[in-house]
Every structure is written in structure tokens, then in C-alpha cells.
């Protein structure tokens, strides 16, 4: 393409899909028994789905069904991305009705695997590890890479990566749920989530 247009072709950024939900670690239970078309899109229409967290993963696997590269598997009701197989096609991103899956740089340093917009009181009542929105991580981040966007605490990966390790990941101890903000190790995260979901 660069040769055709006469413009220099930049290197494509290496991305990978990440599920921003910690339902398994949080011990989120069902609030009712769902009977109907077993898809996330269908279940989400009934009071935001059967899970206790209205913003959490429903686990019916619409994302896995949409993946043409066998890079996403539902393990005991929770989707786990295989980073080695993921090519960042984005199909799973569009398939998730909760918008829990994002494409982030493979060299991301921290992630926030939680997408709740609930108050701390509500979050603590349904999930052991959910984000409490106390904004300590936002205040501590010297790169100004963490913010609250549409009610969800999120990381601007470009800002975070550009700032580099000089921050010493001060967001980690600032978070009351320390394992919510975590260094990004794709293979380690995949293994941990697979083991947790299978336990």
C-alpha cells in the first residue's frame, strides 16, 4: 500500500483482545435462573442478564463463537483469550453486548479487568474484586493515563506506555483492589484465568 500511494507505511501496532471483567475472581453469583435463547445478546435483554453484576460477563460465549481463529474459549462459563492465537481481528469486541472486550497493545503495562459503573456499596455486594471508583489510581498516575470514561475507570494505554516504567506502577498500591490493576503479562494472565475458571 505504501508503494502504491507513495507514502511510508508505518508498522502496525500489535494488539490483543482483553476481557475487562473479573467475575470469576469476584465470585459473582446469578441473581436469577435464565431460561431462553442461550446467547449473551439474548440474555442481556432480560434485566441486563442473570449475573449479579449488571455490567459483568454473561458467559454464553457470543465472543468465542465470533472468533474465527480459535483464540477465545469459554471455560466454565467465562471467556478466556489465548494471546498466542489472537490476531486482534475485533470480532469478539463487536460480539459482546456488554462491551467488555477491548483491543489493547500487547506491551500494555497495566489493565483494569472490571467495567462496573455501580457505586462501591453495590459493587461490594455482588463482586469481591470489583472496581470501587475511589479514584486513587487516577490521582496517583503521573502520566495522567487513568481516567473515568462514561462511568468506567480505564487506562489510556498510549499514555501509559509512552510514560514508561519511571512511574514504578504507583497505581497498583493506590488501588484498594490491588489485583484489579495489574502488570500485563499476556501468557501469565491467560494461564491464571484458565486455571481460575476451571477450578
Protein Blocks (a to p, Z undefined) as FASTA:
>chain_A
ZZmnopacddddddddddddfklmnopacfbdcdddddfklmmmngniabfblkbcehlo
mmmmmpmnlpacceehiacddfklpgolommmmmpmnlpaccddfkbfbdcddfbfbdfk
lmmmmomkbcehlommmmmmmnlpacceehiacddfklmmmnommloommlmmpmblmlp
ccddfklmmmmmmmmmmZZ
